[in-house]
């Protein structure tokens, strides 16, 4: 996330009326700044590379393709979080967006509080995905992984790594995990990297899905 006081957001949607509405909504949120708009996938990538937002709020169904733009941003600007905000509730659309590099997926019409929470979570490195959706996608995501048995991989984790993975799976981002466990942000980053290595994946969404499939993350441990 940006080191400044505001969370910087770029809105990418081909409907001008929707962009105006989102500008109004986001401008009403404390500490959120809309730094630009884009009406196509290509514009979204160009604007994100030029203006370096913390989050791109990305529609999928627009000229140039939001999915292609998400994939390009994951490669060209991995520090920029993509939060999909679109109409589709199809499982394959959600899966494709997450596999392309999106850190979250919301359906248009989501409540103001849900949008705000999602923006802040993905900007801080978290993953936004509902528990019901996670259950529907977990089998698909697991089967698209490296093929190792999830239980065998999870058994390699230390007690602390498993604790961090439990909190990741409960929806907490790195900052929240550090606060909960009273550890430094650097320590949490190192633990997360170690978890990725042992589970042989650099995709946070896939790691979370595998953990949830194994029964982790139902309820976050009490502070």
ABEGO torsion letter per residue (X at the ends): XBABABBBBBBBBABAAAAAAAAAAAAABBGBBBAEBBABAAAAAAAAAAAGBABBBBBABBBGEAAAAAAAAAAABAABBBBBBBABABAAAAAAAAAAGBABBBBBGBBAAAAAAAAAAAAAGBBBBBAAAAAAAAAAAAAABAGBBAAAAAAABBAAAAAAAAAAAAGBBAAAAAAAAGBBAAAAAAAAAAAAAAAGBABAAAAAAAAAAAGBGABBBBX
